[in-house]
Amino acid sequence: MTYQCECLFTTSDRGDFTDHVLEAFNPKDDIGADGQVHHELADRTRECACGFTANHWDELDGHLLAASATPNGVGQDGLKHTTALPAMTP
């Protein structure tokens, strides 16, 4: 499967695509639109600094994206990016 962002970043690796989208919207200070700090605390806990704990990595990725994505889809680099992660695959 090929994943392509609106900025034309293209990859066949779902993890790389997810990382790209999250990085595009992640503010340098990790403060989300709600004013809280949002970032992954550790590699194996699936916990966000705000206290949210996910059951799956995709759930944590979705939480982090929701906390930082802009309504117009413009990332920290000034480019338009997709604001949705690719659907989970079984």
Residue frames as a rotation matrix with the C-alpha (Angstrom) as fourth column:
MET 1
0.583 0.813 0.000 0.00
0.813 -0.583 0.000 0.00
0.000 0.000 -1.000 0.00
THR 2
-0.527 -0.705 0.475 1.19
0.692 -0.680 -0.243 3.53
0.494 0.201 0.846 -0.75
TYR 3
0.367 0.564 -0.740 0.46
0.862 -0.505 0.044 6.42
-0.349 -0.654 -0.671 1.61
GLN 4
-0.461 -0.506 0.729 0.59
0.736 -0.677 -0.004 9.98
0.495 0.535 0.685 0.33
CYS 5
-0.210 0.288 -0.934 0.19
0.711 -0.611 -0.348 13.20
-0.671 -0.737 -0.077 2.28
GLU 6
0.811 0.571 0.125 -1.24
0.521 -0.608 -0.599 16.37
-0.266 0.551 -0.791 0.76
CYS 7
0.546 -0.692 -0.472 2.31
-0.515 -0.722 0.462 17.82
-0.660 -0.010 -0.751 0.82
LEU 8
0.679 -0.146 -0.720 3.24
-0.622 0.407 -0.669 14.94
0.391 0.901 0.185 -1.56
PHE 9
-0.431 -0.723 0.540 5.32
-0.883 0.462 -0.085 13.00
-0.188 -0.513 -0.837 1.00
THR 10
0.579 0.586 -0.567 4.92
-0.720 0.693 -0.019 9.38
0.383 0.420 0.823 -0.16
THR 11
-0.581 -0.729 0.361 5.89
-0.812 0.545 -0.208 6.12
-0.045 -0.414 -0.909 1.48
SER 12
-0.018 0.543 -0.839 4.87
-0.345 0.784 0.515 2.48
0.938 0.299 0.173 1.51
ASP 13
-0.648 -0.282 -0.708 5.58
0.527 0.505 -0.684 2.24
0.550 -0.816 -0.178 5.25
ARG 14
0.383 0.920 0.087 2.58
0.506 -0.287 0.814 3.02
0.773 -0.268 -0.575 7.44
GLY 15
0.452 -0.278 -0.848 4.77
0.854 -0.140 0.501 3.89
-0.258 -0.950 0.175 10.43
ASP 16
-0.676 -0.734 0.072 6.79
0.708 -0.619 0.339 6.39
-0.204 0.280 0.938 8.40
PHE 17
-0.387 0.624 0.679 3.59
0.396 -0.553 0.733 8.01
0.833 0.553 -0.033 7.17
THR 18
0.633 0.630 -0.450 2.18
0.642 -0.101 0.760 8.24
0.433 -0.770 -0.468 10.69
ASP 19
0.020 -0.734 -0.679 5.44
0.880 -0.309 0.361 9.75
-0.474 -0.605 0.640 11.95
HIS 20
-0.759 -0.298 0.578 5.38
0.597 -0.672 0.438 12.29
0.258 0.678 0.688 9.10
VAL 21
0.055 0.882 0.468 1.84
0.365 -0.454 0.813 13.47
0.929 0.126 -0.347 9.86
LEU 22
0.696 0.187 -0.693 2.43
0.713 -0.068 0.698 13.67
0.083 -0.980 -0.181 13.61
GLU 23
-0.284 -0.896 -0.342 5.69
0.859 -0.397 0.325 15.58
-0.426 -0.201 0.882 13.11
ALA 24
-0.525 0.112 0.844 4.00
0.611 -0.641 0.465 18.01
0.593 0.759 0.268 10.71
PHE 25
0.341 0.800 0.493 1.59
0.118 -0.557 0.822 19.18
0.933 -0.223 -0.284 13.41
ASN 26
0.457 -0.180 -0.871 3.59
0.870 0.296 0.394 18.65
0.187 -0.938 0.292 16.58
PRO 27
0.839 -0.174 0.516 4.39
-0.171 -0.984 -0.054 22.06
0.517 -0.044 -0.855 18.09
LYS 28
-0.077 -0.990 -0.117 7.95
-0.054 0.121 -0.991 22.45
0.996 -0.070 -0.063 19.37
ASP 29
-0.633 -0.141 0.762 6.68
-0.712 -0.281 -0.643 23.05
0.304 -0.949 0.078 22.93
ASP 30
-0.863 0.305 -0.402 4.26
0.293 0.952 0.093 20.06
0.411 -0.037 -0.911 22.76
ILE 31
-0.699 0.675 -0.235 1.35
-0.033 -0.360 -0.932 22.27
-0.714 -0.644 0.274 23.86
GLY 32
-0.629 0.548 0.552 -1.85
0.778 0.443 0.446 21.27
0.000 0.709 -0.705 22.08
ALA 33
-0.509 0.527 0.681 -4.79
0.138 -0.731 0.668 23.44
0.850 0.434 0.299 21.10
ASP 34
0.559 0.763 -0.324 -6.30
0.404 0.091 0.910 22.75
0.724 -0.640 -0.257 24.54
GLY 35
0.516 -0.433 0.739 -3.32
-0.644 -0.765 0.000 24.37
0.565 -0.476 -0.674 26.30
GLN 36
0.787 -0.220 0.577 -2.07
-0.345 0.618 0.707 21.07
-0.512 -0.755 0.410 27.76
VAL 37
-0.276 -0.921 -0.275 1.25
-0.915 0.164 0.369 19.39
-0.295 0.353 -0.888 27.09
HIS 38
0.827 0.496 0.265 0.83
-0.360 0.829 -0.428 16.35
-0.432 0.259 0.864 24.82
HIS 39
0.036 -0.761 -0.648 3.67
-0.907 0.247 -0.341 13.96
0.419 0.600 -0.681 24.03
GLU 40
0.675 0.138 -0.724 4.39
-0.030 0.987 0.160 10.28
0.737 -0.087 0.671 24.40
LEU 41
0.744 -0.336 0.578 5.94
-0.665 -0.286 0.690 9.61
-0.066 -0.897 -0.436 27.81
ALA 42
-0.223 -0.819 0.528 7.81
-0.627 0.535 0.566 6.37
-0.746 -0.205 -0.633 27.15
ASP 43
-0.681 -0.185 -0.709 8.29
-0.723 0.327 0.609 3.80
0.119 0.927 -0.356 24.44
ARG 44
-0.845 0.246 -0.474 6.18
0.152 0.962 0.228 1.09
0.512 0.120 -0.850 25.99
THR 45
-0.824 0.502 -0.263 3.46
0.290 -0.025 -0.957 2.76
-0.487 -0.864 -0.125 28.07
ARG 46
-0.481 0.643 0.595 1.19
0.695 -0.134 0.707 4.29
0.535 0.754 -0.382 25.39
GLU 47
0.299 0.544 -0.784 0.64
0.907 -0.418 0.056 7.20
-0.297 -0.728 -0.618 27.77
CYS 48
0.184 -0.147 0.972 0.45
0.519 -0.825 -0.223 10.89
0.835 0.545 -0.076 26.95
ALA 49
-0.816 -0.574 -0.075 1.82
0.401 -0.467 -0.789 13.61
0.417 -0.673 0.610 29.24
CYS 50
-0.499 0.700 0.512 -1.75
-0.640 -0.695 0.327 14.90
0.584 -0.164 0.795 29.69
GLY 51
-0.519 0.270 0.811 -2.75
-0.668 0.465 -0.582 11.63
-0.534 -0.843 -0.061 31.41
PHE 52
0.549 0.711 -0.438 -4.46
-0.827 0.387 -0.409 9.94
-0.122 0.587 0.801 28.45
THR 53
-0.509 -0.653 0.561 -3.57
-0.495 0.755 0.430 6.23
-0.704 -0.059 -0.708 28.19
ALA 54
0.080 0.482 -0.873 -4.27
-0.991 0.130 -0.020 4.38
0.104 0.867 0.488 24.95
ASN 55
0.593 0.187 0.784 -5.01
-0.324 0.946 0.019 0.70
-0.738 -0.265 0.621 24.48
HIS 56
0.539 -0.387 0.748 -3.20
0.794 0.529 -0.298 0.64
-0.281 0.755 0.593 21.11
TRP 57
-0.503 -0.815 -0.287 -0.43
0.599 -0.568 0.564 2.70
-0.623 0.112 0.774 19.52
ASP 58
-0.599 0.337 0.726 -2.83
0.631 -0.360 0.688 3.86
0.493 0.870 0.003 16.78
GLU 59
0.518 0.825 -0.224 -5.12
0.768 -0.333 0.547 5.22
0.376 -0.455 -0.807 19.48
LEU 60
0.238 -0.530 -0.814 -2.25
0.634 -0.550 0.543 7.21
-0.736 -0.645 0.205 21.01
ASP 61
-0.778 -0.517 0.358 -1.25
0.590 -0.406 0.697 8.51
-0.215 0.754 0.621 17.56
GLY 62
-0.136 0.833 0.537 -4.84
0.720 -0.290 0.631 9.63
0.681 0.472 -0.560 16.96
HIS 63
0.646 0.334 -0.686 -4.92
0.751 -0.436 0.495 11.39
-0.133 -0.836 -0.533 20.33
LEU 64
-0.209 -0.831 -0.515 -1.66
0.573 -0.531 0.624 13.24
-0.792 -0.164 0.588 19.64
LEU 65
-0.771 -0.017 0.637 -2.86
0.604 -0.334 0.723 14.27
0.201 0.942 0.268 16.19
ALA 66
0.259 0.955 0.146 -6.21
0.778 -0.295 0.554 15.49
0.573 -0.030 -0.819 17.53
ALA 67
0.498 -0.113 -0.860 -4.38
0.723 -0.493 0.484 17.57
-0.478 -0.863 -0.164 20.16
SER 68
-0.243 -0.784 -0.571 -2.12
0.262 -0.620 0.740 19.33
-0.934 0.030 0.357 17.67
ALA 69
-0.515 0.053 0.856 -3.68
0.856 0.089 0.509 19.28
-0.049 0.995 -0.091 14.17
THR 70
-0.824 0.218 -0.523 -4.89
-0.161 -0.975 -0.152 22.62
-0.543 -0.042 0.839 12.88
PRO 71
0.136 0.973 0.185 -8.42
0.073 0.177 -0.982 22.98
-0.988 0.147 -0.047 11.47
ASN 72
0.667 0.122 -0.735 -7.04
-0.642 -0.406 -0.650 24.10
-0.378 0.906 -0.192 8.09
GLY 73
0.918 -0.281 0.279 -4.51
0.338 0.922 -0.187 21.25
-0.205 0.266 0.942 7.88
VAL 74
0.588 -0.762 0.272 -1.48
-0.224 -0.476 -0.851 23.54
0.778 0.439 -0.450 7.72
GLY 75
0.631 -0.412 -0.657 1.44
0.714 0.639 0.284 22.10
0.303 -0.649 0.698 9.66
GLN 76
0.614 -0.483 -0.624 4.28
0.358 -0.534 0.766 23.73
-0.703 -0.694 -0.155 11.58
ASP 77
-0.449 -0.848 0.281 6.22
0.600 -0.053 0.799 23.98
-0.663 0.527 0.532 8.30
GLY 78
-0.407 0.366 -0.837 3.52
-0.463 -0.872 -0.157 26.10
-0.787 0.324 0.524 6.63
LEU 79
-0.848 0.089 -0.522 2.51
-0.451 0.397 0.800 23.30
0.278 0.914 -0.296 4.23
LYS 80
0.220 0.965 0.143 -0.88
-0.973 0.207 0.100 21.62
0.067 -0.161 0.985 3.95
HIS 81
-0.892 -0.438 -0.114 -0.85
-0.417 0.893 -0.169 18.07
0.176 -0.104 -0.979 5.32
THR 82
-0.103 0.851 -0.515 -3.51
0.051 0.521 0.852 15.45
0.993 0.061 -0.097 5.72
THR 83
-0.372 0.004 0.928 -5.08
-0.857 -0.384 -0.342 15.68
0.355 -0.923 0.146 9.17
ALA 84
0.711 0.600 0.367 -6.10
-0.685 0.709 0.169 12.02
-0.159 -0.371 0.915 9.33
LEU 85
-0.436 -0.831 0.345 -3.93
-0.713 0.553 0.431 9.01
-0.549 -0.058 -0.834 9.86
PRO 86
-0.499 0.252 -0.829 -4.41
-0.632 0.549 0.547 6.03
0.593 0.797 -0.114 7.55
ALA 87
0.556 0.810 0.189 -7.00
-0.757 0.399 0.517 3.51
0.343 -0.430 0.835 8.67
MET 88
-0.123 -0.556 0.822 -5.82
-0.786 0.560 0.261 0.69
-0.605 -0.614 -0.506 10.91
THR 89
0.051 0.095 -0.994 -5.08
-0.769 0.638 0.021 -2.51
0.637 0.764 0.106 9.04
PRO 90
0.889 0.371 0.269 -5.76
-0.455 0.649 0.610 -5.88
0.052 -0.664 0.746 10.67
